[in-house]
Amino acid sequence: MATIGLSAKPFFDDKNRAFWNLQTAGWAAYFLLRTLSGFANGLTISFLIPVAVSTATGYSLTLVLAAVFRALLNRAPIVTWSASIAALAVAAATYSLIDAWIFNTIQRPGAIFEVRLLLGTIFLDAMVIIGWSALYYAINFYLVVEDQADQLTRLETQASTAQLAMLRYQLNPHFLFNTLNSISTLVLLKQTERANAMLSRLSSFLRYTLVNEPAAAVTLEQEIETLKLYLEIEKMRFEDRLRTGFECDPAAAKALLPSLLLQPLVENAIKYAVTPKEEGADIAVTARLVIDRVHITVADTGPGLNDRRKRPSYSTGVGLANIRDRLAQAYGADHRFEAKARPGGGFAVTIEIPFQTGEQPKVAA
C-alpha cells in the first residue's frame, strides 16, 4: 500500500480522507498557478476574482463528477465509458460557460456576452476537467490493482502455510510408527519398565513439538532440544550403539527455522548408520553462523554410500525430499541443501539458510 509523507500509515488507507486531501491540494495548486500566471502577464489584482470563481466552480463540478464516476466504477465497461464521457462533456461545457460569463461580467461590465469568449475558455477548462477525470480513474484503478495484489499475496501466504503444515504433518505419523513399533516390541519381550520409560519420553517429545503450529518457526536452540528428546527415545532402543554429539554456535542459537526440520535427518542417520552396524555409529549435529548465513550439518560414521542400498538416494529419500520441499517453501531459492558421503567414511547432510530472528514461538512448559 502506498504511503505519502513521513507517516507510516498508508495514504489510501482511508480513501475518503485521501480524496479530500488530493481534491483540496490539487485545486489550491490550480488557483496558485493561475494567479502567478496572471501576475506574470501584468494583470491587476482584480484578476484574482475570476480565478477564485473559476477555482470554486472547478472544485464543485469535480465533486459532482466524483459522485457520478463512483456510481459508474462497477458497471459494465460500455456503460462506464459512455456515461463518463457524457458527464465529462457536460462538466467541461458548464465550466467553460461559467468562466466566460464571469470574465465578461467582471472584465467587460455592460458588454454583450459573445460566443468567442466561450470558445476562448473551453480548451483550457476542458483540459483541466479531462486531466482531473483521468487522474480520478487512474487512482481508482491503481487501488483496485493494489487490492488484488494484496489478496493474491494473502492467498499465496495461506497456500504456503498450508503446504508447510502438510509437510510437517508427514513427519509425525512416520516417527510415531517407528516408536510405537519399538514400544510394542518391548512389551512383547515383557520389558515393561523400558516400554513405560519410552512412552514417557514419547509423551514429552510430543508435548514439546505439537505445541508449536505446524507451519511455525522455532529457534535453532529449541530445535536441538527437540532432537535431544527424540534421541532419548531412540537411545532406549540402541543404548550404547547410538552415540550423539551437539555443537551449536551461541551466535546461531536464536536463528529461526521450520520446526522439526532436522529430525528426519537424525532419523535417517539412525536407520542407515546406526542400525546396520553392530558397533553402532556416531551422529554429530553442528551449527555455526557465517556472516549472515546459518550452516547446519548432520553427520554420521555409518557406511556412507559404500552400500547404496543402505542409503536413500538424494532424489527419492522420503526424509530428504520432505526437507527439500520445506526449505523451498520457507526460503525459496535462498537456501542450500547438500547430501554427500564423507571422505573418512559416513554420510553428511548440510543445510544453509539465511540468519533470521524474531518473536519467540510458544513452547511447552
N, C-alpha and C positions, 0 to 999 in steps of 0.2 A: 504494500500500500504506500502510495506516495506521501512524502512529508515535505512541508514547506516551512522555512524558518528554523528557529532553534528548538522548537517543541518537538518531543519525540512522538507526540500523538499524531496519527495520520491526518493530513489536511482534509481529506474527503471522508473522514470517519463520520462526521455529521454533515451530510450532503446539503441540508437546508442552510446551515451556517456558512458552508463553503460557497454556496450560490450567492448569498447576500454579500459576503466579503468580496467575491470577484465582481459582482454587479456594481457595487459601490466604488471599488477601486478602479474598475475599467472606465466608468463614466466620469469619475473625478479626473482621471488621466486625459480623457477626451476634452473635458472643459479646460484643463490646463493647457493642452496642446493648441486648442483653438484660440485661447486667449493670447498665448505667446506669439502665435502666428499673426494675429490681428495687430498686436503692438509692433511686431517686426515690419509690418506693411504700412505703418504710420496711421492706423486708425485711432480714433479717440476713445476715451473710456466708456462712452455711450455704447460702444460696440459690445460691451460685456452683457448688456440686456438681452439682445437676440441670441448671444452664445449661451447665456444661462437658460433662456426659454428652450433653446434647441436641445440642451443637455437634459433638462427636465422632461421634455417631450420624448426624447430617445429612451430615457430611463423608464418612463411609464409604458411606452409602446413595447419595449422588450420584456417588461413584466407580463404584459398580455400575451406576447409571443411565447414566453416560457410556459405559461399555463396551457396554451394550445399545443405546443410541442410535447409537453409532458403527457397530454392525453393521447398523442399520436405515436408515442415511442413503441408501444407494444402492439400496434395494429399491423395489418398486412403491409408489406413494403410499398405496393402501389398506392394504398390509401395514405400511408405516412408521407411519401414523397410528393404526391399530387396536392394533398391538403397543406403540406408545409410550404410548397412553392406558392400556392394561392395566398396563404396567410402572409408570407414574406412580401409578396407583391402589394397587397393591401396596406401592410405596415409601411413599406417604403413610400408608396404614393401619399399616404396620410402624413408621414413625417415630412416629406418634401413640401406638401401643400401648406402645413403649419409653418414651416421655416420661411417659405416665400411670403406668406401673409404677414408674419411678424416683421420680416425685413421691410416689406412695403409700408407697413403701418408706422414703424419707428424711423426708418431712414428716409422715407418719401411720404411724409404726412399729407393727406388730402389727395394723393395721386391715385389714379385708377389702377387696379390690380391687373397686371399683364401676364400672359402665359409664359413669356420668356423668363420671367423670374422663377416660375415653377421648373422650367427646363434647366435653368442655371443651378438649381439646388438638387435636382433629382439624382444626378450622378453620385455626388458625394454622399448624400443621405442613403441612397440605395446600397452603396459600398459598405457603409457603416452597418446597416441592418443585415446585409448578407454576411459580413465578417462576424457579427455577433452570433448569427444563427449557425454559421459553420463551426464557430468555437463551442457553442452550446452542444451541438450534436457530437463534436469530436470528444468533448469531455465525457459525455454520457457513454459514448462508445468505448472510451478508454476504461471507464468504471465497470462496464459490463465485461470487457475482456479481462480486466484485473480480477473481478469477482469469479469469473470462470477459471482463471489460473489458480486462484486460491482454493477453489473447490477441487480442482484437479490435484493440487498438492496435497490436500487433506485426504483425498481418495488414495493417492499413491502411498501416503504415510500409513493409512489404515491397511492397505494391501500388504505393505512391507511388514507391518506389525503382525498381521495375521500369518504371513509366511514364516516369520521368526518364531512365532508361537507354535506353529505346526512342526517346525524343525526341532524345537525344544521338546515338544511332546513325544517325538520319536525316541528320545533318549530314555525316558523313564520306564516304558514297558520292556525295552531291551535289558536295561540294568536290573529291573525287578525280576525278570525271568531268571537271570543267572543267579541272583542272590537267593531267591526263593527255592530254586533248584538245589542250591547248596544246603540251605536250611533243611529241605526235605531229606537230603542225603544224610545229614547229621541225625535227624530224627529216626530214620530207618536204622542207622547204626547205634541208636539209643544213646547218643551223646547229647543228652538233653541240656546240660549246662552250657555247652558250646552253642547249641541251637538257640537257647534263650539269650545268650550274650550277643549272638549275631542279630537276632530280632531286635534287641535293644539298640544296637548300633545302627541298624537299618532305620529304626524309628527316628533316631537323632538325625540321621542323614536326610531323611525325607522332610522332617520338620524344618531343617535348615534350608533345604533347596526349594520346597514348594511354597514357602512364604513369599518368595520373590515372584513377580509377574513373569510369565514365560518369555516375554519379549524384552524384559528389563535388562539393564546392565548392572553388573556388580564390580566392585573393585578387585584388582588382582589379588590383594591380600585376602579378601573374602573367598575368592575362587580357590586359592590354595588351601584355605581352611576347609572348604568343601571337599577338596581332593584328599585331605588327611582323614576326614571322616569316612570317605569311601574306601581308602586304603586300610583303615582299621577293620572294616568288614572283610576285605579280601585277605588280610593277614590271618583272620580266623581260619581261612581255607589253606593258605600256603605256609603259614608260620615262618620259619627261618629261610624258606626258599625265596621269599619276597623281601627284598631289601630296597629301601627308598631313601632318597636324599632331596632336600629342597634348598635352593639358593636364590633368594629374591633380593634384588637391589632395593634398598629402602626408598630410593627416589622413584621407583616404578610401582611401589605398593598401592598407591592411590589411583593408578590408571584404571579406566573403565573398560570392560569388555563384556560380551554377551555371557550370561550365566550358563554354567555347565559346558563351557566351550572346550575345556581341557580334559574333562572326564573321559570322553571316548578315546582320547589318545592314550591315557593311562590304562584304560580297559584293553585296548589293542596290545599295549606292551605286555600286559599280564597274559593275554591269550596267546601271543605269538613269541614271547621271550621267556616268561617265567614257566608257563605250563609245559612246553616241550622239553625242557632241560631238567634233569634230575636234581642238579645242584641249584636250580632256580636262576635268577638274574637280578641285576641292579636296575632300578629305574630312577633317573635323576630329572628333576624339573628345575630349570634355571630361568631367571627373568632378569633383564637388565634394561636400563634406559640409555639409549644412544641418541643424544641431542633431543629430538622431539619424536623419536620412534621407540616403541617398546618391542624388544626381541624376547620371545618366549620359546624355549626348547624343551621337548620331552624326549629323552634318550634312554635306551636300554642296552644291556650287554647280551642280548639274545643272539640267535643265529643270523640275524640280519636278513640279507637276500640270498644267502647261500642255498637255502631251500625255498624256492619261490612259492611252493605250495603252502608254506607256513606263514606267508605274509599276504595281506590283501594288496592287490595292485593299486597304484595311485589313482586309477580311474574307476575301480569297481568296489573298493572297500566301503562298507556301509558307514563306518565311523568317519573315515576321511571325507567321504562325499558329503556327509552331513555338515562337517566343519567347514568345508569349502563353500557350501551353499550359505551357511550362516554368516561367514565372513563377507561373502559377496553382498548379502542383504544388508549387513551392518555398515560396510565401508566402501561398497562399490569396487572400483579398481585400486583404491588406496590401501592395499594390503599385500602381503607376500605370504605364500604358503608353500613350504618345501619339505618333501619327504624323501629321504635317501639313506643308503647304508653308510655306516661309519667306517672310516679307514681301518680302525683297530678291531672291528667286529661290532656287531649290534646294529641298531636302527635308530634314526633320529628324525624328528619332525620339528621344523622351525616355523614359527608364526611371527610375522612382523606387522604391527598395527600402529596407527597414529596415537600419540600420547594425548588422552582426553581425560579430564576430571570433571566432576560435577557434584550435585547433591547426593549425599549418601543414601543408597537404597535401603529399604527395610530388611532387617534380618531377624531371625527367630531369637527369642530370649535364650 
